[in-house]
Amino acid sequence: MIGKARWFKRRKYGGWGISPKTWQGWVYTAAILLPFIVFQALPFWDTTTRMVVTGLWLGFLLLDVTHLMLTLDRDEREYRIEAVAERNAGWFMAIVLAIGIV
């Protein structure tokens, strides 16, 4: 896609996602966000046009960020941490479902 994985790093603290690591990552982030903000700020378009453009923009952003996250390198420690987090989330979902059934 457009962004390069070497421009970004995984977020260690503060949630799931990526954050810019190099100046190219910051330029990419600004180049994606600024035109959208300007588009939304100008009063020339009706609600339908704004919704269509917002949907297309979010779809593109979702595809590109997903591609970036899949191509980022992970080490052995990150695989283990992710496995533990998925296991804990699975147990939590099972408990909530059991409580809901009871």
MMTF fields as JSON, N, C-alpha, C and O atoms, coordinates in Angstrom:
{
  "mmtfVersion": "1.0.0",
  "mmtfProducer": "UNKNOWN",
  "numBonds": 407,
  "numAtoms": 408,
  "numGroups": 102,
  "numChains": 1,
  "numModels": 1,
  "chainsPerModel": [1],
  "groupsPerChain": [102],
  "chainIdList": ["A"],
  "bondAtomList": [4, 2, 8, 6, 12, 10, 16, 14, 20, 18, 24, 22, 28, 26, 32, 30, 36, 34, 40, 38, 44, 42, 48, 46, 52, 50, 56, 54, 60, 58, 64, 62, 68, 66, 72, 70, 76, 74, 80, 78, 84, 82, 88, 86, 92, 90, 96, 94, 100, 98, 104, 102, 108, 106, 112, 110, 116, 114, 120, 118, 124, 122, 128, 126, 132, 130, 136, 134, 140, 138, 144, 142, 148, 146, 152, 150, 156, 154, 160, 158, 164, 162, 168, 166, 172, 170, 176, 174, 180, 178, 184, 182, 188, 186, 192, 190, 196, 194, 200, 198, 204, 202, 208, 206, 212, 210, 216, 214, 220, 218, 224, 222, 228, 226, 232, 230, 236, 234, 240, 238, 244, 242, 248, 246, 252, 250, 256, 254, 260, 258, 264, 262, 268, 266, 272, 270, 276, 274, 280, 278, 284, 282, 288, 286, 292, 290, 296, 294, 300, 298, 304, 302, 308, 306, 312, 310, 316, 314, 320, 318, 324, 322, 328, 326, 332, 330, 336, 334, 340, 338, 344, 342, 348, 346, 352, 350, 356, 354, 360, 358, 364, 362, 368, 366, 372, 370, 376, 374, 380, 378, 384, 382, 388, 386, 392, 390, 396, 394, 400, 398, 404, 402],
  "bondOrderList": [1, 1, 1, 1, 1, 1, 1, 1, 1, 1, 1, 1, 1, 1, 1, 1, 1, 1, 1, 1, 1, 1, 1, 1, 1, 1, 1, 1, 1, 1, 1, 1, 1, 1, 1, 1, 1, 1, 1, 1, 1, 1, 1, 1, 1, 1, 1, 1, 1, 1, 1, 1, 1, 1, 1, 1, 1, 1, 1, 1, 1, 1, 1, 1, 1, 1, 1, 1, 1, 1, 1, 1, 1, 1, 1, 1, 1, 1, 1, 1, 1, 1, 1, 1, 1, 1, 1, 1, 1, 1, 1, 1, 1, 1, 1, 1, 1, 1, 1, 1, 1],
  "groupList": [{"groupName": "MET", "atomNameList": ["N", "CA", "C", "O"], "elementList": ["N", "C", "C", "O"], "formalChargeList": [0, 0, 0, 0], "bondAtomList": [1, 0, 2, 1, 3, 2], "bondOrderList": [1, 1, 2], "singleLetterCode": "M", "chemCompType": "L-PEPTIDE LINKING"}, {"groupName": "ILE", "atomNameList": ["N", "CA", "C", "O"], "elementList": ["N", "C", "C", "O"], "formalChargeList": [0, 0, 0, 0], "bondAtomList": [1, 0, 2, 1, 3, 2], "bondOrderList": [1, 1, 2], "singleLetterCode": "I", "chemCompType": "L-PEPTIDE LINKING"}, {"groupName": "GLY", "atomNameList": ["N", "CA", "C", "O"], "elementList": ["N", "C", "C", "O"], "formalChargeList": [0, 0, 0, 0], "bondAtomList": [1, 0, 2, 1, 3, 2], "bondOrderList": [1, 1, 2], "singleLetterCode": "G", "chemCompType": "PEPTIDE LINKING"}, {"groupName": "LYS", "atomNameList": ["N", "CA", "C", "O"], "elementList": ["N", "C", "C", "O"], "formalChargeList": [0, 0, 0, 0], "bondAtomList": [1, 0, 2, 1, 3, 2], "bondOrderList": [1, 1, 2], "singleLetterCode": "K", "chemCompType": "L-PEPTIDE LINKING"}, {"groupName": "ALA", "atomNameList": ["N", "CA", "C", "O"], "elementList": ["N", "C", "C", "O"], "formalChargeList": [0, 0, 0, 0], "bondAtomList": [1, 0, 2, 1, 3, 2], "bondOrderList": [1, 1, 2], "singleLetterCode": "A", "chemCompType": "L-PEPTIDE LINKING"}, {"groupName": "ARG", "atomNameList": ["N", "CA", "C", "O"], "elementList": ["N", "C", "C", "O"], "formalChargeList": [0, 0, 0, 0], "bondAtomList": [1, 0, 2, 1, 3, 2], "bondOrderList": [1, 1, 2], "singleLetterCode": "R", "chemCompType": "L-PEPTIDE LINKING"}, {"groupName": "TRP", "atomNameList": ["N", "CA", "C", "O"], "elementList": ["N", "C", "C", "O"], "formalChargeList": [0, 0, 0, 0], "bondAtomList": [1, 0, 2, 1, 3, 2], "bondOrderList": [1, 1, 2], "singleLetterCode": "W", "chemCompType": "L-PEPTIDE LINKING"}, {"groupName": "PHE", "atomNameList": ["N", "CA", "C", "O"], "elementList": ["N", "C", "C", "O"], "formalChargeList": [0, 0, 0, 0], "bondAtomList": [1, 0, 2, 1, 3, 2], "bondOrderList": [1, 1, 2], "singleLetterCode": "F", "chemCompType": "L-PEPTIDE LINKING"}, {"groupName": "TYR", "atomNameList": ["N", "CA", "C", "O"], "elementList": ["N", "C", "C", "O"], "formalChargeList": [0, 0, 0, 0], "bondAtomList": [1, 0, 2, 1, 3, 2], "bondOrderList": [1, 1, 2], "singleLetterCode": "Y", "chemCompType": "L-PEPTIDE LINKING"}, {"groupName": "SER", "atomNameList": ["N", "CA", "C", "O"], "elementList": ["N", "C", "C", "O"], "formalChargeList": [0, 0, 0, 0], "bondAtomList": [1, 0, 2, 1, 3, 2], "bondOrderList": [1, 1, 2], "singleLetterCode": "S", "chemCompType": "L-PEPTIDE LINKING"}, {"groupName": "PRO", "atomNameList": ["N", "CA", "C", "O"], "elementList": ["N", "C", "C", "O"], "formalChargeList": [0, 0, 0, 0], "bondAtomList": [1, 0, 2, 1, 3, 2], "bondOrderList": [1, 1, 2], "singleLetterCode": "P", "chemCompType": "L-PEPTIDE LINKING"}, {"groupName": "THR", "atomNameList": ["N", "CA", "C", "O"], "elementList": ["N", "C", "C", "O"], "formalChargeList": [0, 0, 0, 0], "bondAtomList": [1, 0, 2, 1, 3, 2], "bondOrderList": [1, 1, 2], "singleLetterCode": "T", "chemCompType": "L-PEPTIDE LINKING"}, {"groupName": "GLN", "atomNameList": ["N", "CA", "C", "O"], "elementList": ["N", "C", "C", "O"], "formalChargeList": [0, 0, 0, 0], "bondAtomList": [1, 0, 2, 1, 3, 2], "bondOrderList": [1, 1, 2], "singleLetterCode": "Q", "chemCompType": "L-PEPTIDE LINKING"}, {"groupName": "VAL", "atomNameList": ["N", "CA", "C", "O"], "elementList": ["N", "C", "C", "O"], "formalChargeList": [0, 0, 0, 0], "bondAtomList": [1, 0, 2, 1, 3, 2], "bondOrderList": [1, 1, 2], "singleLetterCode": "V", "chemCompType": "L-PEPTIDE LINKING"}, {"groupName": "LEU", "atomNameList": ["N", "CA", "C", "O"], "elementList": ["N", "C", "C", "O"], "formalChargeList": [0, 0, 0, 0], "bondAtomList": [1, 0, 2, 1, 3, 2], "bondOrderList": [1, 1, 2], "singleLetterCode": "L", "chemCompType": "L-PEPTIDE LINKING"}, {"groupName": "ASP", "atomNameList": ["N", "CA", "C", "O"], "elementList": ["N", "C", "C", "O"], "formalChargeList": [0, 0, 0, 0], "bondAtomList": [1, 0, 2, 1, 3, 2], "bondOrderList": [1, 1, 2], "singleLetterCode": "D", "chemCompType": "L-PEPTIDE LINKING"}, {"groupName": "HIS", "atomNameList": ["N", "CA", "C", "O"], "elementList": ["N", "C", "C", "O"], "formalChargeList": [0, 0, 0, 0], "bondAtomList": [1, 0, 2, 1, 3, 2], "bondOrderList": [1, 1, 2], "singleLetterCode": "H", "chemCompType": "L-PEPTIDE LINKING"}, {"groupName": "GLU", "atomNameList": ["N", "CA", "C", "O"], "elementList": ["N", "C", "C", "O"], "formalChargeList": [0, 0, 0, 0], "bondAtomList": [1, 0, 2, 1, 3, 2], "bondOrderList": [1, 1, 2], "singleLetterCode": "E", "chemCompType": "L-PEPTIDE LINKING"}, {"groupName": "ASN", "atomNameList": ["N", "CA", "C", "O"], "elementList": ["N", "C", "C", "O"], "formalChargeList": [0, 0, 0, 0], "bondAtomList": [1, 0, 2, 1, 3, 2], "bondOrderList": [1, 1, 2], "singleLetterCode": "N", "chemCompType": "L-PEPTIDE LINKING"}],
  "groupTypeList": [0, 1, 2, 3, 4, 5, 6, 7, 3, 5, 5, 3, 8, 2, 2, 6, 2, 1, 9, 10, 3, 11, 6, 12, 2, 6, 13, 8, 11, 4, 4, 1, 14, 14, 10, 7, 1, 13, 7, 12, 4, 14, 10, 7, 6, 15, 11, 11, 11, 5, 0, 13, 13, 11, 2, 14, 6, 14, 2, 7, 14, 14, 14, 15, 13, 11, 16, 14, 0, 14, 11, 14, 15, 5, 15, 17, 5, 17, 8, 5, 1, 17, 4, 13, 4, 17, 5, 18, 4, 2, 6, 7, 0, 4, 1, 13, 14, 4, 1, 2, 1, 13],
  "groupIdList": [1, 2, 3, 4, 5, 6, 7, 8, 9, 10, 11, 12, 13, 14, 15, 16, 17, 18, 19, 20, 21, 22, 23, 24, 25, 26, 27, 28, 29, 30, 31, 32, 33, 34, 35, 36, 37, 38, 39, 40, 41, 42, 43, 44, 45, 46, 47, 48, 49, 50, 51, 52, 53, 54, 55, 56, 57, 58, 59, 60, 61, 62, 63, 64, 65, 66, 67, 68, 69, 70, 71, 72, 73, 74, 75, 76, 77, 78, 79, 80, 81, 82, 83, 84, 85, 86, 87, 88, 89, 90, 91, 92, 93, 94, 95, 96, 97, 98, 99, 100, 101, 102],
  "secStructList": [7, 7, 1, 7, 4, 4, 4, 3, 3, 3, 7, 1, 1, 1, 1, 1, 1, 3, 3, 3, 7, 1, 2, 2, 2, 2, 2, 2, 2, 2, 2, 2, 2, 2, 2, 2, 2, 2, 2, 2, 2, 1, 6, 6, 1, 7, 2, 2, 2, 2, 2, 2, 2, 2, 2, 2, 2, 2, 2, 2, 2, 2, 2, 2, 2, 2, 2, 2, 2, 2, 2, 1, 7, 7, 7, 2, 2, 2, 2, 2, 2, 2, 2, 2, 2, 2, 2, 2, 2, 2, 2, 2, 2, 2, 2, 2, 2, 2, 2, 2, 2, 7],
  "xCoordList": [0.848, 0.0, 0.892, 1.995, 0.443, 1.184, 2.225, 3.373, 1.861, 2.791, 3.801, 3.52, 4.97, 6.019, 6.128, 6.015, 6.345, 6.407, 7.594, 7.522, 8.672, 9.846, 9.624, 10.414, 8.558, 8.242, 7.504, 7.388, 7.005, 6.143, 6.657, 7.466, 6.167, 6.469, 5.162, 4.193, 5.156, 3.98, 3.878, 4.89, 2.661, 2.458, 2.68, 2.016, 3.599, 3.883, 2.918, 2.479, 2.6, 1.715, 0.606, 0.822, -0.549, -1.627, -2.499, -3.095, -2.594, -3.562, -2.962, -1.756, -3.836, -3.5, -3.291, -4.055, -2.271, -2.081, -0.615, 0.271, -0.384, 0.963, 1.166, 0.206, 2.424, 2.762, 3.965, 4.779, 4.087, 5.2, 6.544, 6.69, 7.526, 8.868, 9.844, 10.793, 9.638, 10.54, 9.772, 8.553, 10.517, 9.857, 8.923, 7.928, 9.229, 8.345, 6.992, 5.955, 7.019, 5.772, 4.912, 3.692, 5.553, 4.816, 4.256, 3.128, 5.028, 4.537, 3.374, 2.383, 3.486, 2.402, 1.132, 0.044, 1.276, 0.116, -0.532, -1.757, 0.285, -0.252, -0.895, -1.938, -0.279, -0.821, -2.146, -2.961, -2.37, -3.648, -4.709, -5.863, -4.329, -5.318, -5.675, -6.849, -4.713, -4.986, -5.999, -6.916, -5.877, -6.91, -8.312, -9.291, -8.412, -9.718, -10.288, -11.478, -9.45, -9.905, -10.356, -11.384, -9.594, -9.972, -11.283, -12.152, -11.44, -12.677, -13.875, -14.916, -13.734, -14.841, -15.128, -16.264, -14.118, -14.296, -14.979, -15.655, -14.817, -15.418, -16.913, -17.33, -17.724, -19.188, -19.801, -21.008, -19.032, -19.539, -20.323, -21.077, -20.169, -20.747, -21.928, -21.99, -22.855, -24.014, -23.676, -22.575, -24.628, -24.404, -24.114, -23.269, -24.791, -24.586, -23.162, -22.512, -22.688, -21.321, -20.304, -19.327, -20.54, -19.617, -19.581, -18.514, -20.748, -20.802, -20.106, -19.401, -20.298, -19.653, -18.144, -17.411, -17.676, -16.231, -15.638, -14.548, -16.341, -15.854, -15.761, -14.783, -16.744, -16.706, -15.557, -14.857, -15.362, -14.248, -12.902, -11.99, -12.783, -11.533, -11.235, -10.099, -12.251, -12.048, -11.706, -10.889, -12.329, -12.002, -10.557, -9.86, -10.101, -8.71, -7.768, -6.775, -8.076, -7.226, -7.161, -6.09, -8.283, -8.316, -7.469, -6.722, -7.574, -6.767, -5.276, -4.475, -4.907, -3.49, -2.889, -1.783, -3.595, -3.076, -3.015, -2.075, -3.996, -3.954, -2.75, -2.059, -2.5, -1.323, -0.037, 0.874, 0.045, 1.239, 1.432, 2.55, 0.354, 0.482, 0.87, 1.591, 0.401, 0.766, 2.211, 2.817, 2.769, 4.144, 5.179, 6.376, 4.765, 5.728, 6.376, 5.721, 7.649, 8.368, 8.029, 7.867, 7.924, 7.701, 8.772, 9.232, 9.162, 10.13, 9.407, 8.184, 10.173, 9.606, 8.791, 7.736, 9.282, 8.599, 7.209, 6.249, 7.103, 5.808, 4.818, 3.627, 5.296, 4.416, 3.87, 2.685, 4.741, 4.286, 3.289, 2.276, 3.57, 2.668, 1.308, 0.267, 1.331, 0.072, -0.704, -1.929, -0.015, -0.684, -1.331, -2.452, -0.647, -1.216, -2.434, -3.445, -2.344, -3.471, -4.68, -5.81, -4.451, -5.559, -6.168, -7.386, -5.326, -5.837, -6.704, -7.797, -6.231, -7.005, -8.316, -9.345, -8.289, -9.524, -10.491, -11.699, -9.984, -10.832, -11.508, -12.7, -10.753, -11.341, -12.401, -13.457, -12.125, -13.082, -14.377, -15.467, -14.262, -15.461, -16.235, -17.464, -15.544, -16.233, -16.972, -18.099, -16.363, -17.024, -18.242, -19.289, -18.111, -19.258, -20.386, -21.546, -20.085, -21.12, -21.792, -23.007, -21.0, -21.57, -22.482, -23.552, -22.071, -22.928, -24.204, -25.289, -24.082, -25.261, -26.229, -27.442, -25.722, -26.592, -27.297, -28.474, -26.559, -27.138, -28.176, -28.8],
  "yCoordList": [-1.179, 0.0, 1.241, 1.205, 2.31, 3.567, 3.661, 4.008, 3.364, 3.469, 2.331, 1.229, 2.606, 1.594, 1.186, 2.025, -0.09, -0.6, -0.028, 0.117, 0.296, 0.82, 2.233, 2.709, 2.904, 4.239, 4.199, 5.226, 3.034, 2.932, 1.871, 1.015, 1.949, 0.944, 0.587, 1.345, -0.577, -0.987, -0.141, 0.222, 0.166, 0.921, -0.014, -1.044, 0.338, -0.491, -0.18, -1.083, 1.075, 1.503, 2.35, 3.051, 2.291, 3.167, 2.61, 3.381, 1.313, 0.767, -0.015, -0.258, -0.405, -1.233, -0.338, 0.605, -0.611, 0.169, 0.427, -0.282, 1.463, 1.83, 3.308, 4.068, 3.701, 5.115, 5.407, 4.518, 6.645, 6.991, 6.842, 7.207, 6.299, 6.123, 7.089, 7.536, 7.416, 8.3, 9.517, 9.606, 10.454, 11.654, 11.308, 12.0, 10.254, 9.847, 9.366, 9.577, 8.719, 8.299, 9.476, 9.447, 10.517, 11.719, 12.425, 12.915, 12.484, 13.1, 12.289, 12.862, 10.966, 10.103, 10.351, 10.476, 10.42, 10.648, 11.996, 12.09, 13.039, 14.362, 14.368, 14.992, 13.677, 13.647, 12.894, 13.16, 11.974, 11.26, 12.082, 12.12, 12.737, 13.417, 14.831, 15.2, 15.624, 17.03, 17.217, 18.024, 16.51, 16.706, 16.324, 16.966, 15.295, 14.897, 15.966, 16.275, 16.525, 17.585, 18.805, 19.403, 19.181, 20.329, 20.038, 20.907, 18.821, 18.459, 18.589, 19.118, 18.111, 18.163, 19.59, 19.906, 20.443, 21.807, 22.723, 23.674, 22.458, 23.324, 23.039, 21.881, 24.107, 23.921, 23.683, 23.871, 23.282, 23.179, 21.911, 21.871, 20.873, 19.58, 19.263, 19.687, 18.51, 18.114, 16.886, 16.341, 16.472, 15.384, 14.056, 13.289, 13.783, 12.517, 12.424, 11.386, 13.499, 13.515, 13.33, 12.597, 13.996, 13.852, 12.414, 11.894, 11.773, 10.389, 9.424, 8.516, 9.612, 8.739, 8.903, 7.914, 10.138, 10.384, 9.867, 9.294, 10.063, 9.555, 8.037, 7.483, 7.355, 5.897, 5.406, 4.463, 6.036, 5.659, 5.914, 5.093, 7.057, 7.411, 6.416, 5.964, 6.076, 5.114, 3.724, 3.016, 3.333, 2.042, 1.989, 1.005, 3.05, 3.102, 3.089, 2.36, 3.894, 3.971, 2.622, 2.21, 1.94, 0.626, -0.383, -1.149, -0.394, -1.304, -1.017, -1.939, 0.255, 0.602, 0.322, -0.21, 0.671, 0.427, -1.073, -1.537, -1.826, -3.282, -3.87, -4.736, -3.405, -3.862, -3.511, -4.335, -2.304, -1.902, -2.78, -3.208, -3.05, -3.839, -5.283, -5.901, -5.826, -7.194, -7.32, -8.382, -6.248, -6.314, -5.869, -5.987, -5.363, -4.986, -6.236, -7.262, -6.136, -7.266, -7.413, -6.428, -8.671, -8.971, -9.954, -10.785, -9.856, -10.809, -11.877, -11.845, -12.816, -13.94, -13.47, -14.03, -12.445, -11.935, -11.384, -11.601, -10.676, -10.134, -11.241, -11.114, -12.329, -13.457, -14.067, -14.392, -14.228, -14.802, -13.898, -14.371, -12.599, -11.654, -11.645, -11.605, -11.682, -11.702, -12.987, -12.953, -14.11, -15.382, -15.357, -15.838, -14.811, -14.718, -13.8, -14.108, -12.682, -11.75, -12.394, -12.213, -13.143, -13.816, -14.897, -15.07, -15.626, -16.643, -15.992, -16.478, -14.901, -14.222, -13.678, -13.748, -13.138, -12.633, -13.779, -13.615, -14.937, -16.108, -16.577, -16.884, -16.634, -17.025, -16.02, -16.409, -14.738, -13.711, -13.854, -13.762, -14.076, -14.255, -15.48, -15.446, -16.567, -17.786, -17.556, -18.025, -16.85, -16.575, -15.693, -15.937, -14.649, -13.757, -14.522, -14.329, -15.382, -16.18, -17.148, -17.34, -17.752, -18.663, -17.916, -18.413, -16.726, -15.925, -15.533, -15.556, -15.179, -14.806, -15.959, -15.749, -17.161, -18.335, -18.659, -19.02, -18.524, -18.812, -17.768, -17.804],
  "zCoordList": [0.0, 0.0, 0.0, -0.546, 0.589, 0.518, 1.621, 1.346, 2.852, 3.973, 3.989, 3.516, 4.531, 4.659, 6.128, 7.022, 6.366, 7.737, 8.5, 9.721, 7.821, 8.525, 9.073, 9.888, 8.634, 9.134, 10.467, 11.137, 10.861, 12.04, 13.004, 12.644, 14.238, 15.255, 15.945, 15.911, 16.568, 17.332, 18.592, 19.19, 18.987, 20.22, 21.392, 21.508, 22.246, 23.422, 24.566, 25.278, 24.733, 25.829, 25.23, 24.241, 25.808, 25.38, 24.28, 23.527, 24.161, 23.225, 22.091, 22.036, 21.184, 20.052, 18.851, 18.645, 18.052, 16.841, 16.556, 17.033, 15.762, 15.367, 15.656, 15.786, 15.755, 15.904, 15.018, 14.767, 14.54, 13.653, 14.357, 15.523, 13.631, 14.157, 13.495, 14.141, 12.244, 11.495, 11.003, 11.146, 10.42, 9.909, 8.749, 8.536, 8.001, 6.916, 7.454, 6.826, 8.617, 9.245, 9.654, 9.499, 10.18, 10.558, 9.329, 9.363, 8.239, 7.0, 6.437, 5.985, 6.461, 5.991, 6.807, 6.246, 8.124, 8.991, 8.678, 8.588, 8.512, 8.183, 6.802, 6.605, 5.844, 4.485, 4.421, 3.537, 5.326, 5.367, 6.099, 5.672, 7.192, 8.031, 7.567, 7.605, 7.136, 6.809, 5.673, 5.825, 4.542, 3.506, 3.986, 3.606, 4.808, 5.324, 6.256, 6.191, 7.116, 8.027, 7.247, 7.566, 6.224, 5.389, 4.669, 4.601, 4.126, 3.444, 4.381, 3.988, 5.611, 6.565, 7.039, 7.392, 7.05, 7.559, 6.546, 6.938, 5.263, 4.247, 4.119, 4.117, 4.011, 4.009, 2.632, 2.478, 1.632, 0.261, -0.027, -0.998, 0.787, 0.457, 1.358, 2.512, 0.802, 1.595, 2.451, 2.37, 3.258, 4.218, 3.517, 3.977, 2.433, 1.718, 1.17, 1.293, 0.574, 0.035, 1.151, 1.0, 2.261, 3.398, 3.912, 4.239, 3.982, 4.469, 3.512, 3.953, 2.223, 1.236, 1.283, 1.304, 1.299, 1.338, 2.648, 2.65, 3.753, 5.038, 5.023, 5.524, 4.466, 4.372, 3.504, 3.873, 2.36, 1.485, 2.146, 2.05, 2.818, 3.493, 4.618, 4.762, 5.414, 6.497, 5.967, 6.556, 4.857, 4.244, 3.782, 4.026, 3.111, 2.677, 3.869, 3.873, 4.884, 6.071, 6.782, 7.228, 6.89, 7.527, 6.76, 7.369, 5.441, 4.627, 4.767, 4.921, 4.714, 4.76, 6.141, 6.232, 7.203, 8.55, 8.841, 9.487, 8.375, 8.546, 7.822, 8.36, 6.611, 5.866, 6.61, 6.69, 7.151, 7.907, 9.138, 9.424, 9.866, 11.088, 10.793, 11.576, 9.675, 9.326, 8.863, 9.007, 8.308, 7.81, 8.828, 8.563, 9.98, 11.016, 11.605, 11.789, 11.891, 12.472, 13.947, 14.667, 14.383, 15.797, 16.248, 15.465, 17.501, 18.032, 18.854, 18.994, 19.391, 20.144, 21.349, 21.648, 22.034, 23.221, 22.863, 23.602, 21.737, 21.343, 20.986, 21.269, 20.367, 20.075, 21.359, 21.435, 22.393, 23.658, 24.364, 24.88, 24.389, 25.045, 24.353, 25.008, 23.021, 22.272, 22.549, 22.662, 22.658, 22.94, 24.323, 24.485, 25.311, 26.661, 26.655, 27.285, 25.953, 25.895, 25.224, 25.677, 24.148, 23.479, 24.373, 24.392, 25.113, 26.03, 27.102, 27.39, 27.694, 28.736, 28.187, 28.859, 26.977, 26.373, 26.113, 26.289, 25.696, 25.472, 26.752, 26.748, 27.848, 29.127, 29.571, 30.068, 29.394, 29.788, 28.989, 29.553, 27.684, 26.853, 27.278, 27.317, 27.598, 28.032, 29.343, 29.502, 30.276, 31.563, 31.373, 31.974, 30.527, 30.289, 29.624, 29.987, 28.665, 28.017, 29.005, 28.957, 29.895, 30.889, 31.846, 32.195, 32.275, 33.157, 32.42, 33.002, 31.163, 30.382, 30.207, 30.203, 30.064, 29.91, 31.227, 31.241, 32.332, 33.652, 33.953, 35.013]
}
